[in-house]
Amino acid sequence: MSIQIELKPEIEAELKAWAQKNGLPLSQYVQRILEQHVPGQPVESAMTPEERAKAFQDWAESFPDRRSTPLSDDAISREAFYRTDYE
């Protein structure tokens, strides 16, 4: 089946960028997005595990306020949560 959809230029540009990031042609990328939103379709059939991992990583990296360095083990220890000396 073939469907023609009129998109705003900025939406088309964004879809093209995401398709390129995922190494897919635009039509295949859009098809996968649509397949994920069909009721009763298992999400696993739309993306491989590697594609899901990459999509998750891209999503996580898209947050502007994420920390550039992880917290140390000491900073997240039980003792640190209950510390009262506040060095």
N, CA, C and O atoms as a CHARMM CRD file, in Angstrom:
* protein
*
  348
    1    1 MET  N      0.83900  -1.16900   0.00000 PROA 1      0.00000
    2    1 MET  CA     0.00000   0.00000   0.00000 PROA 1      0.00000
    3    1 MET  C      0.88900   1.23900   0.00000 PROA 1      0.00000
    4    1 MET  O      1.95700   1.24900   0.61100 PROA 1      0.00000
    5    2 SER  N      0.45600   2.23400  -0.66100 PROA 2      0.00000
    6    2 SER  CA     1.20100   3.47800  -0.74600 PROA 2      0.00000
    7    2 SER  C      0.31200   4.61800  -0.27800 PROA 2      0.00000
    8    2 SER  O     -0.84200   4.73500  -0.69100 PROA 2      0.00000
    9    3 ILE  N      0.87200   5.46400   0.59700 PROA 3      0.00000
   10    3 ILE  CA     0.14600   6.61300   1.12100 PROA 3      0.00000
   11    3 ILE  C      1.02100   7.84200   0.90300 PROA 3      0.00000
   12    3 ILE  O      2.23300   7.80500   1.11200 PROA 3      0.00000
   13    4 GLN  N      0.39500   8.90900   0.48500 PROA 4      0.00000
   14    4 GLN  CA     1.13000  10.14800   0.30800 PROA 4      0.00000
   15    4 GLN  C      0.70400  11.11800   1.41000 PROA 4      0.00000
   16    4 GLN  O     -0.48600  11.36700   1.60500 PROA 4      0.00000
   17    5 ILE  N      1.69400  11.66500   2.12900 PROA 5      0.00000
   18    5 ILE  CA     1.42400  12.57600   3.24200 PROA 5      0.00000
   19    5 ILE  C      2.15700  13.88400   2.98300 PROA 5      0.00000
   20    5 ILE  O      3.33800  13.89100   2.63800 PROA 5      0.00000
   21    6 GLU  N      1.44800  14.98000   3.15100 PROA 6      0.00000
   22    6 GLU  CA     2.04600  16.30600   3.00200 PROA 6      0.00000
   23    6 GLU  C      2.58000  16.73900   4.36900 PROA 6      0.00000
   24    6 GLU  O      1.81300  16.88300   5.32100 PROA 6      0.00000
   25    7 LEU  N      3.90100  16.94800   4.46500 PROA 7      0.00000
   26    7 LEU  CA     4.52600  17.33200   5.73000 PROA 7      0.00000
   27    7 LEU  C      5.04200  18.76200   5.66400 PROA 7      0.00000
   28    7 LEU  O      5.38600  19.26300   4.59300 PROA 7      0.00000
   29    8 LYS  N      5.09000  19.40800   6.81600 PROA 8      0.00000
   30    8 LYS  CA     5.73900  20.71000   6.90200 PROA 8      0.00000
   31    8 LYS  C      7.22700  20.49900   6.63000 PROA 8      0.00000
   32    8 LYS  O      7.77100  19.45900   7.00000 PROA 8      0.00000
   33    9 PRO  N      7.89600  21.45400   5.99500 PROA 9      0.00000
   34    9 PRO  CA     9.31900  21.29000   5.67100 PROA 9      0.00000
   35    9 PRO  C     10.19200  20.99000   6.89000 PROA 9      0.00000
   36    9 PRO  O     11.13100  20.19900   6.79600 PROA 9      0.00000
   37   10 GLU  N      9.89400  21.60700   8.02600 PROA 10     0.00000
   38   10 GLU  CA    10.71600  21.37200   9.21900 PROA 10     0.00000
   39   10 GLU  C     10.53600  19.95800   9.76600 PROA 10     0.00000
   40   10 GLU  O     11.47600  19.37800  10.30800 PROA 10     0.00000
   41   11 ILE  N      9.33400  19.40400   9.62500 PROA 11     0.00000
   42   11 ILE  CA     9.09400  18.02300  10.05500 PROA 11     0.00000
   43   11 ILE  C      9.83200  17.06200   9.13500 PROA 11     0.00000
   44   11 ILE  O     10.45100  16.10300   9.59600 PROA 11     0.00000
   45   12 GLU  N      9.76500  17.31900   7.84700 PROA 12     0.00000
   46   12 GLU  CA    10.47100  16.48000   6.88300 PROA 12     0.00000
   47   12 GLU  C     11.97500  16.51300   7.14000 PROA 12     0.00000
   48   12 GLU  O     12.63700  15.47700   7.08800 PROA 12     0.00000
   49   13 ALA  N     12.50900  17.68700   7.41300 PROA 13     0.00000
   50   13 ALA  CA    13.94800  17.81000   7.68300 PROA 13     0.00000
   51   13 ALA  C     14.34100  17.03300   8.93600 PROA 13     0.00000
   52   13 ALA  O     15.37800  16.37100   8.97100 PROA 13     0.00000
   53   14 GLU  N     13.50300  17.12300   9.95600 PROA 14     0.00000
   54   14 GLU  CA    13.78100  16.39800  11.19300 PROA 14     0.00000
   55   14 GLU  C     13.74000  14.88200  10.97300 PROA 14     0.00000
   56   14 GLU  O     14.60100  14.15600  11.47000 PROA 14     0.00000
   57   15 LEU  N     12.74800  14.41500  10.23500 PROA 15     0.00000
   58   15 LEU  CA    12.66200  12.98200   9.92300 PROA 15     0.00000
   59   15 LEU  C     13.87000  12.52000   9.11500 PROA 15     0.00000
   60   15 LEU  O     14.41200  11.44300   9.36300 PROA 15     0.00000
   61   16 LYS  N     14.28800  13.32800   8.15400 PROA 16     0.00000
   62   16 LYS  CA    15.46500  12.97300   7.36000 PROA 16     0.00000
   63   16 LYS  C     16.71200  12.87200   8.23000 PROA 16     0.00000
   64   16 LYS  O     17.52600  11.96300   8.06400 PROA 16     0.00000
   65   17 ALA  N     16.85300  13.81100   9.15600 PROA 17     0.00000
   66   17 ALA  CA    18.01200  13.79000  10.05700 PROA 17     0.00000
   67   17 ALA  C     18.02300  12.53200  10.91400 PROA 17     0.00000
   68   17 ALA  O     19.06600  11.90000  11.08100 PROA 17     0.00000
   69   18 TRP  N     16.84800  12.16400  11.46300 PROA 18     0.00000
   70   18 TRP  CA    16.76400  10.95200  12.28800 PROA 18     0.00000
   71   18 TRP  C     17.00100   9.70100  11.45100 PROA 18     0.00000
   72   18 TRP  O     17.63200   8.75000  11.91400 PROA 18     0.00000
   73   19 ALA  N     16.50400   9.70000  10.23500 PROA 19     0.00000
   74   19 ALA  CA    16.73000   8.54900   9.35400 PROA 19     0.00000
   75   19 ALA  C     18.22100   8.38300   9.08000 PROA 19     0.00000
   76   19 ALA  O     18.74100   7.26800   9.10600 PROA 19     0.00000
   77   20 GLN  N     18.90200   9.48800   8.82000 PROA 20     0.00000
   78   20 GLN  CA    20.34500   9.43400   8.57100 PROA 20     0.00000
   79   20 GLN  C     21.08600   8.93500   9.79900 PROA 20     0.00000
   80   20 GLN  O     21.99300   8.11000   9.68600 PROA 20     0.00000
   81   21 LYS  N     20.70300   9.43200  10.98500 PROA 21     0.00000
   82   21 LYS  CA    21.33400   8.99000  12.23200 PROA 21     0.00000
   83   21 LYS  C     21.19900   7.48100  12.41100 PROA 21     0.00000
   84   21 LYS  O     22.09100   6.82400  12.94700 PROA 21     0.00000
   85   22 ASN  N     20.08200   6.94800  11.95700 PROA 22     0.00000
   86   22 ASN  CA    19.82700   5.51200  12.09800 PROA 22     0.00000
   87   22 ASN  C     20.28500   4.70900  10.89100 PROA 22     0.00000
   88   22 ASN  O     20.11100   3.49200  10.84300 PROA 22     0.00000
   89   23 GLY  N     20.87600   5.40000   9.90900 PROA 23     0.00000
   90   23 GLY  CA    21.40000   4.71300   8.73100 PROA 23     0.00000
   91   23 GLY  C     20.32800   4.08400   7.86100 PROA 23     0.00000
   92   23 GLY  O     20.54500   3.03200   7.26000 PROA 23     0.00000
   93   24 LEU  N     19.16500   4.73100   7.79400 PROA 24     0.00000
   94   24 LEU  CA    18.05000   4.19100   7.02000 PROA 24     0.00000
   95   24 LEU  C     17.58300   5.19900   5.98500 PROA 24     0.00000
   96   24 LEU  O     17.73000   6.40600   6.17400 PROA 24     0.00000
   97   25 PRO  N     17.01900   4.70400   4.88900 PROA 25     0.00000
   98   25 PRO  CA    16.35100   5.62000   3.96100 PROA 25     0.00000
   99   25 PRO  C     15.12800   6.21500   4.65700 PROA 25     0.00000
  100   25 PRO  O     14.53800   5.58800   5.53700 PROA 25     0.00000
  101   26 LEU  N     14.76200   7.41000   4.26200 PROA 26     0.00000
  102   26 LEU  CA    13.63900   8.10000   4.90000 PROA 26     0.00000
  103   26 LEU  C     12.37300   7.25900   4.89400 PROA 26     0.00000
  104   26 LEU  O     11.69100   7.16600   5.91500 PROA 26     0.00000
  105   27 SER  N     12.05000   6.64800   3.76700 PROA 27     0.00000
  106   27 SER  CA    10.80600   5.87300   3.67400 PROA 27     0.00000
  107   27 SER  C     10.79700   4.70400   4.65300 PROA 27     0.00000
  108   27 SER  O      9.76700   4.42200   5.26400 PROA 27     0.00000
  109   28 GLN  N     11.92300   4.02400   4.80900 PROA 28     0.00000
  110   28 GLN  CA    12.00000   2.88900   5.73000 PROA 28     0.00000
  111   28 GLN  C     11.91200   3.36800   7.17900 PROA 28     0.00000
  112   28 GLN  O     11.27600   2.72200   8.01200 PROA 28     0.00000
  113   29 TYR  N     12.54700   4.49000   7.47600 PROA 29     0.00000
  114   29 TYR  CA    12.48400   5.04300   8.83200 PROA 29     0.00000
  115   29 TYR  C     11.05100   5.41400   9.20800 PROA 29     0.00000
  116   29 TYR  O     10.58700   5.07800  10.29800 PROA 29     0.00000
  117   30 VAL  N     10.35200   6.10600   8.30900 PROA 30     0.00000
  118   30 VAL  CA     8.96100   6.49600   8.56400 PROA 30     0.00000
  119   30 VAL  C      8.07700   5.25200   8.70200 PROA 30     0.00000
  120   30 VAL  O      7.18200   5.21600   9.54600 PROA 30     0.00000
  121   31 GLN  N      8.32400   4.25300   7.88600 PROA 31     0.00000
  122   31 GLN  CA     7.54600   3.01400   7.98000 PROA 31     0.00000
  123   31 GLN  C      7.72400   2.37700   9.35300 PROA 31     0.00000
  124   31 GLN  O      6.75300   1.90800   9.94600 PROA 31     0.00000
  125   32 ARG  N      8.94700   2.35600   9.86100 PROA 32     0.00000
  126   32 ARG  CA     9.18400   1.76900  11.18300 PROA 32     0.00000
  127   32 ARG  C      8.47500   2.55100  12.28100 PROA 32     0.00000
  128   32 ARG  O      7.91900   1.96400  13.20900 PROA 32     0.00000
  129   33 ILE  N      8.49800   3.86900  12.17200 PROA 33     0.00000
  130   33 ILE  CA     7.79500   4.69200  13.16000 PROA 33     0.00000
  131   33 ILE  C      6.30600   4.35500  13.15300 PROA 33     0.00000
  132   33 ILE  O      5.69900   4.16300  14.20600 PROA 33     0.00000
  133   34 LEU  N      5.73300   4.28400  11.96900 PROA 34     0.00000
  134   34 LEU  CA     4.30400   3.97800  11.86200 PROA 34     0.00000
  135   34 LEU  C      3.99400   2.58200  12.39100 PROA 34     0.00000
  136   34 LEU  O      2.98600   2.39400  13.07300 PROA 34     0.00000
  137   35 GLU  N      4.83400   1.61200  12.09200 PROA 35     0.00000
  138   35 GLU  CA     4.59800   0.24400  12.55500 PROA 35     0.00000
  139   35 GLU  C      4.60200   0.16200  14.08100 PROA 35     0.00000
  140   35 GLU  O      3.88900  -0.65400  14.66400 PROA 35     0.00000
  141   36 GLN  N      5.40500   1.01000  14.72200 PROA 36     0.00000
  142   36 GLN  CA     5.46400   1.00200  16.18300 PROA 36     0.00000
  143   36 GLN  C      4.16900   1.51100  16.79800 PROA 36     0.00000
  144   36 GLN  O      3.89400   1.23600  17.96600 PROA 36     0.00000
  145   37 HSD  N      3.37000   2.24800  16.03600 PROA 37     0.00000
  146   37 HSD  CA     2.16100   2.84700  16.57700 PROA 37     0.00000
  147   37 HSD  C      0.88000   2.13400  16.15400 PROA 37     0.00000
  148   37 HSD  O     -0.22000   2.62500  16.40800 PROA 37     0.00000
  149   38 VAL  N      1.02000   0.99800  15.52000 PROA 38     0.00000
  150   38 VAL  CA    -0.15600   0.21700  15.13900 PROA 38     0.00000
  151   38 VAL  C     -0.55100  -0.64100  16.33600 PROA 38     0.00000
  152   38 VAL  O      0.26100  -1.42800  16.82200 PROA 38     0.00000
  153   39 PRO  N     -1.79100  -0.50400  16.82000 PROA 39     0.00000
  154   39 PRO  CA    -2.21400  -1.30800  17.96400 PROA 39     0.00000
  155   39 PRO  C     -2.05900  -2.80100  17.67500 PROA 39     0.00000
  156   39 PRO  O     -2.39400  -3.28100  16.59200 PROA 39     0.00000
  157   40 GLY  N     -1.55100  -3.50700  18.65500 PROA 40     0.00000
  158   40 GLY  CA    -1.40100  -4.95300  18.51700 PROA 40     0.00000
  159   40 GLY  C     -0.09400  -5.38000  17.87800 PROA 40     0.00000
  160   40 GLY  O      0.22800  -6.56800  17.86800 PROA 40     0.00000
  161   41 GLN  N      0.67100  -4.42700  17.34100 PROA 41     0.00000
  162   41 GLN  CA     1.97200  -4.75800  16.75500 PROA 41     0.00000
  163   41 GLN  C      3.01300  -4.80700  17.86200 PROA 41     0.00000
  164   41 GLN  O      3.14200  -3.84600  18.62100 PROA 41     0.00000
  165   42 PRO  N      3.74900  -5.88500  17.97500 PROA 42     0.00000
  166   42 PRO  CA     4.81900  -5.90800  18.97300 PROA 42     0.00000
  167   42 PRO  C      5.92500  -4.93800  18.55600 PROA 42     0.00000
  168   42 PRO  O      6.32400  -4.89900  17.39300 PROA 42     0.00000
  169   43 VAL  N      6.40700  -4.16800  19.50700 PROA 43     0.00000
  170   43 VAL  CA     7.45400  -3.17500  19.23100 PROA 43     0.00000
  171   43 VAL  C      8.72800  -3.86600  18.75800 PROA 43     0.00000
  172   43 VAL  O      9.46400  -3.30900  17.94400 PROA 43     0.00000
  173   44 GLU  N      8.99600  -5.05900  19.25100 PROA 44     0.00000
  174   44 GLU  CA    10.21600  -5.76700  18.88900 PROA 44     0.00000
  175   44 GLU  C     10.32800  -6.00700  17.38900 PROA 44     0.00000
  176   44 GLU  O     11.43900  -6.05400  16.86100 PROA 44     0.00000
  177   45 SER  N      9.21500  -6.15900  16.69600 PROA 45     0.00000
  178   45 SER  CA     9.27700  -6.43800  15.26900 PROA 45     0.00000
  179   45 SER  C      9.69200  -5.22000  14.46100 PROA 45     0.00000
  180   45 SER  O     10.11500  -5.35100  13.31300 PROA 45     0.00000
  181   46 ALA  N      9.57400  -4.03500  15.05100 PROA 46     0.00000
  182   46 ALA  CA     9.88700  -2.81700  14.32100 PROA 46     0.00000
  183   46 ALA  C     11.37700  -2.49200  14.33700 PROA 46     0.00000
  184   46 ALA  O     11.88200  -1.91500  13.37400 PROA 46     0.00000
  185   47 MET  N     12.09200  -2.84500  15.39900 PROA 47     0.00000
  186   47 MET  CA    13.50600  -2.49800  15.51100 PROA 47     0.00000
  187   47 MET  C     14.30200  -3.68800  16.03500 PROA 47     0.00000
  188   47 MET  O     13.80800  -4.48600  16.83200 PROA 47     0.00000
  189   48 THR  N     15.52900  -3.78700  15.57400 PROA 48     0.00000
  190   48 THR  CA    16.41100  -4.81700  16.10000 PROA 48     0.00000
  191   48 THR  C     16.89200  -4.37000  17.48100 PROA 48     0.00000
  192   48 THR  O     16.77300  -3.19100  17.81500 PROA 48     0.00000
  193   49 PRO  N     17.43000  -5.28400  18.28800 PROA 49     0.00000
  194   49 PRO  CA    17.95700  -4.87500  19.59700 PROA 49     0.00000
  195   49 PRO  C     19.03300  -3.78600  19.48000 PROA 49     0.00000
  196   49 PRO  O     19.09300  -2.87900  20.31100 PROA 49     0.00000
  197   50 GLU  N     19.86500  -3.87600  18.46800 PROA 50     0.00000
  198   50 GLU  CA    20.91500  -2.86800  18.27100 PROA 50     0.00000
  199   50 GLU  C     20.30400  -1.50300  17.95700 PROA 50     0.00000
  200   50 GLU  O     20.78000  -0.47300  18.43400 PROA 50     0.00000
  201   51 GLU  N     19.24300  -1.51100  17.14500 PROA 51     0.00000
  202   51 GLU  CA    18.57100  -0.25300  16.80300 PROA 51     0.00000
  203   51 GLU  C     17.88700   0.35000  18.02300 PROA 51     0.00000
  204   51 GLU  O     17.90900   1.56600  18.21300 PROA 51     0.00000
  205   52 ARG  N     17.27100  -0.50700  18.86000 PROA 52     0.00000
  206   52 ARG  CA    16.63900  -0.00400  20.08200 PROA 52     0.00000
  207   52 ARG  C     17.67900   0.57900  21.02600 PROA 52     0.00000
  208   52 ARG  O     17.45300   1.62600  21.63200 PROA 52     0.00000
  209   53 ALA  N     18.82700  -0.10100  21.15600 PROA 53     0.00000
  210   53 ALA  CA    19.89100   0.40100  22.02900 PROA 53     0.00000
  211   53 ALA  C     20.40200   1.75200  21.53600 PROA 53     0.00000
  212   53 ALA  O     20.61100   2.67000  22.32800 PROA 53     0.00000
  213   54 LYS  N     20.60200   1.86800  20.21700 PROA 54     0.00000
  214   54 LYS  CA    21.07100   3.13100  19.65100 PROA 54     0.00000
  215   54 LYS  C     20.02900   4.22400  19.82900 PROA 54     0.00000
  216   54 LYS  O     20.37800   5.35900  20.15400 PROA 54     0.00000
  217   55 ALA  N     18.76700   3.90500  19.62500 PROA 55     0.00000
  218   55 ALA  CA    17.69600   4.89000  19.80100 PROA 55     0.00000
  219   55 ALA  C     17.63900   5.35900  21.25000 PROA 55     0.00000
  220   55 ALA  O     17.45000   6.54600  21.51400 PROA 55     0.00000
  221   56 PHE  N     17.80100   4.43100  22.18900 PROA 56     0.00000
  222   56 PHE  CA    17.80900   4.81000  23.60200 PROA 56     0.00000
  223   56 PHE  C     18.99600   5.70200  23.92100 PROA 56     0.00000
  224   56 PHE  O     18.85300   6.71000  24.61300 PROA 56     0.00000
  225   57 GLN  N     20.16900   5.33200  23.41500 PROA 57     0.00000
  226   57 GLN  CA    21.37800   6.13200  23.65500 PROA 57     0.00000
  227   57 GLN  C     21.21000   7.53500  23.07400 PROA 57     0.00000
  228   57 GLN  O     21.55200   8.52000  23.72900 PROA 57     0.00000
  229   58 ASP  N     20.69000   7.63400  21.85500 PROA 58     0.00000
  230   58 ASP  CA    20.44200   8.94600  21.23200 PROA 58     0.00000
  231   58 ASP  C     19.46500   9.76000  22.06800 PROA 58     0.00000
  232   58 ASP  O     19.65500  10.96100  22.26100 PROA 58     0.00000
  233   59 TRP  N     18.41400   9.10100  22.56500 PROA 59     0.00000
  234   59 TRP  CA    17.42500   9.78000  23.39500 PROA 59     0.00000
  235   59 TRP  C     18.07700  10.29500  24.68000 PROA 59     0.00000
  236   59 TRP  O     17.86000  11.44300  25.07000 PROA 59     0.00000
  237   60 ALA  N     18.87000   9.45500  25.33200 PROA 60     0.00000
  238   60 ALA  CA    19.50600   9.85100  26.58500 PROA 60     0.00000
  239   60 ALA  C     20.47700  11.01000  26.37200 PROA 60     0.00000
  240   60 ALA  O     20.57100  11.90800  27.20900 PROA 60     0.00000
  241   61 GLU  N     21.18900  10.98900  25.26500 PROA 61     0.00000
  242   61 GLU  CA    22.15800  12.04900  24.97800 PROA 61     0.00000
  243   61 GLU  C     21.49500  13.34700  24.53100 PROA 61     0.00000
  244   61 GLU  O     22.15600  14.38400  24.46600 PROA 61     0.00000
  245   62 SER  N     20.21600  13.30800  24.22800 PROA 62     0.00000
  246   62 SER  CA    19.53300  14.51300  23.76300 PROA 62     0.00000
  247   62 SER  C     19.16800  15.46600  24.89700 PROA 62     0.00000
  248   62 SER  O     18.77000  16.60000  24.63400 PROA 62     0.00000
  249   63 PHE  N     19.29400  15.03100  26.15400 PROA 63     0.00000
  250   63 PHE  CA    18.95500  15.89400  27.26800 PROA 63     0.00000
  251   63 PHE  C     20.05500  16.92200  27.49300 PROA 63     0.00000
  252   63 PHE  O     21.21500  16.55000  27.66900 PROA 63     0.00000
  253   64 PRO  N     19.71700  18.20400  27.49000 PROA 64     0.00000
  254   64 PRO  CA    20.73900  19.24300  27.58400 PROA 64     0.00000
  255   64 PRO  C     21.39300  19.34800  28.95900 PROA 64     0.00000
  256   64 PRO  O     22.53800  19.79000  29.04700 PROA 64     0.00000
  257   65 ASP  N     20.71700  18.96300  30.02200 PROA 65     0.00000
  258   65 ASP  CA    21.26000  19.14100  31.36700 PROA 65     0.00000
  259   65 ASP  C     21.89800  17.88300  31.93900 PROA 65     0.00000
  260   65 ASP  O     22.06700  17.77500  33.15300 PROA 65     0.00000
  261   66 ARG  N     22.25000  16.93900  31.09100 PROA 66     0.00000
  262   66 ARG  CA    22.84700  15.71600  31.63400 PROA 66     0.00000
  263   66 ARG  C     24.26300  16.00800  32.11000 PROA 66     0.00000
  264   66 ARG  O     24.94300  16.88400  31.57600 PROA 66     0.00000
  265   67 ARG  N     24.69200  15.26700  33.11300 PROA 67     0.00000
  266   67 ARG  CA    26.03100  15.48100  33.68000 PROA 67     0.00000
  267   67 ARG  C     27.08900  14.97200  32.71600 PROA 67     0.00000
  268   67 ARG  O     26.91000  13.93600  32.07600 PROA 67     0.00000
  269   68 SER  N     28.20100  15.70900  32.61400 PROA 68     0.00000
  270   68 SER  CA    29.27000  15.26900  31.72900 PROA 68     0.00000
  271   68 SER  C     30.12500  14.20100  32.39800 PROA 68     0.00000
  272   68 SER  O     30.76100  13.40000  31.71300 PROA 68     0.00000
  273   69 THR  N     30.14600  14.18200  33.71900 PROA 69     0.00000
  274   69 THR  CA    30.89100  13.14800  34.43300 PROA 69     0.00000
  275   69 THR  C     29.95000  12.47700  35.43100 PROA 69     0.00000
  276   69 THR  O     29.13700  13.14700  36.06800 PROA 69     0.00000
  277   70 PRO  N     30.05800  11.16600  35.56500 PROA 70     0.00000
  278   70 PRO  CA    29.17700  10.47600  36.51100 PROA 70     0.00000
  279   70 PRO  C     29.59100  10.77200  37.94800 PROA 70     0.00000
  280   70 PRO  O     30.73100  11.15400  38.21200 PROA 70     0.00000
  281   71 LEU  N     28.65800  10.59200  38.86100 PROA 71     0.00000
  282   71 LEU  CA    28.97700  10.76200  40.27400 PROA 71     0.00000
  283   71 LEU  C     29.90100   9.64500  40.73200 PROA 71     0.00000
  284   71 LEU  O     29.84400   8.52900  40.21500 PROA 71     0.00000
  285   72 SER  N     30.75200   9.95100  41.70300 PROA 72     0.00000
  286   72 SER  CA    31.66400   8.93800  42.23500 PROA 72     0.00000
  287   72 SER  C     30.88200   7.94200  43.08400 PROA 72     0.00000
  288   72 SER  O     29.75900   8.21600  43.50800 PROA 72     0.00000
  289   73 ASP  N     31.49300   6.78000  43.32700 PROA 73     0.00000
  290   73 ASP  CA    30.85500   5.77600  44.17600 PROA 73     0.00000
  291   73 ASP  C     30.61300   6.33900  45.57200 PROA 73     0.00000
  292   73 ASP  O     29.59600   6.03700  46.19600 PROA 73     0.00000
  293   74 ASP  N     31.55300   7.16600  46.07100 PROA 74     0.00000
  294   74 ASP  CA    31.40000   7.76100  47.39300 PROA 74     0.00000
  295   74 ASP  C     30.20400   8.71400  47.43000 PROA 74     0.00000
  296   74 ASP  O     29.48100   8.76700  48.42500 PROA 74     0.00000
  297   75 ALA  N     30.00100   9.45300  46.36700 PROA 75     0.00000
  298   75 ALA  CA    28.90500  10.42800  46.32900 PROA 75     0.00000
  299   75 ALA  C     27.53600   9.76800  46.37400 PROA 75     0.00000
  300   75 ALA  O     26.56300  10.38600  46.80600 PROA 75     0.00000
  301   76 ILE  N     27.45100   8.52300  45.93300 PROA 76     0.00000
  302   76 ILE  CA    26.15400   7.84500  45.92800 PROA 76     0.00000
  303   76 ILE  C     26.09100   6.69300  46.92500 PROA 76     0.00000
  304   76 ILE  O     25.21500   5.83200  46.84200 PROA 76     0.00000
  305   77 SER  N     27.03600   6.68700  47.87200 PROA 77     0.00000
  306   77 SER  CA    27.02200   5.62900  48.88000 PROA 77     0.00000
  307   77 SER  C     25.94400   5.90100  49.92400 PROA 77     0.00000
  308   77 SER  O     25.46300   7.02600  50.05400 PROA 77     0.00000
  309   78 ARG  N     25.57400   4.87500  50.65800 PROA 78     0.00000
  310   78 ARG  CA    24.57200   5.01900  51.72100 PROA 78     0.00000
  311   78 ARG  C     25.03800   6.04900  52.74800 PROA 78     0.00000
  312   78 ARG  O     24.24700   6.86200  53.22700 PROA 78     0.00000
  313   79 GLU  N     26.32400   6.00700  53.08000 PROA 79     0.00000
  314   79 GLU  CA    26.86000   6.93400  54.06900 PROA 79     0.00000
  315   79 GLU  C     26.72800   8.38500  53.60400 PROA 79     0.00000
  316   79 GLU  O     26.45500   9.28200  54.40200 PROA 79     0.00000
  317   80 ALA  N     26.92500   8.60200  52.30300 PROA 80     0.00000
  318   80 ALA  CA    26.83700   9.96300  51.77600 PROA 80     0.00000
  319   80 ALA  C     25.41600  10.50800  51.88500 PROA 80     0.00000
  320   80 ALA  O     25.22800  11.70800  52.08500 PROA 80     0.00000
  321   81 PHE  N     24.42600   9.64900  51.75700 PROA 81     0.00000
  322   81 PHE  CA    23.03700  10.09900  51.86800 PROA 81     0.00000
  323   81 PHE  C     22.70200  10.56300  53.29800 PROA 81     0.00000
  324   81 PHE  O     21.87500  11.45300  53.49600 PROA 81     0.00000
  325   82 TYR  N     23.34800   9.95300  54.26400 PROA 82     0.00000
  326   82 TYR  CA    23.01600  10.26000  55.65700 PROA 82     0.00000
  327   82 TYR  C     24.10100  11.07400  56.34000 PROA 82     0.00000
  328   82 TYR  O     24.05900  11.27500  57.55400 PROA 82     0.00000
  329   83 ARG  N     25.07100  11.54100  55.56900 PROA 83     0.00000
  330   83 ARG  CA    26.17500  12.32300  56.13200 PROA 83     0.00000
  331   83 ARG  C     25.63700  13.65300  56.66400 PROA 83     0.00000
  332   83 ARG  O     24.79100  14.29400  56.04100 PROA 83     0.00000
  333   84 THR  N     26.15400  14.05300  57.84100 PROA 84     0.00000
  334   84 THR  CA    25.71500  15.32500  58.41700 PROA 84     0.00000
  335   84 THR  C     26.84000  16.34000  58.49700 PROA 84     0.00000
  336   84 THR  O     26.60000  17.49800  58.83900 PROA 84     0.00000
  337   85 ASP  N     28.06600  15.92800  58.18800 PROA 85     0.00000
  338   85 ASP  CA    29.18900  16.86000  58.31900 PROA 85     0.00000
  339   85 ASP  C     29.33200  17.78000  57.11000 PROA 85     0.00000
  340   85 ASP  O     29.97700  18.82300  57.21900 PROA 85     0.00000
  341   86 TYR  N     28.76500  17.43800  55.98200 PROA 86     0.00000
  342   86 TYR  CA    28.78100  18.25500  54.76700 PROA 86     0.00000
  343   86 TYR  C     30.14100  18.88100  54.50200 PROA 86     0.00000
  344   86 TYR  O     30.29400  20.10200  54.53700 PROA 86     0.00000
  345   87 GLU  N     31.08600  18.06200  54.24800 PROA 87     0.00000
  346   87 GLU  CA    32.45800  18.51700  54.03300 PROA 87     0.00000
  347   87 GLU  C     32.53200  19.61900  53.07700 PROA 87     0.00000
  348   87 GLU  O     33.62200  20.11500  52.78900 PROA 87     0.00000
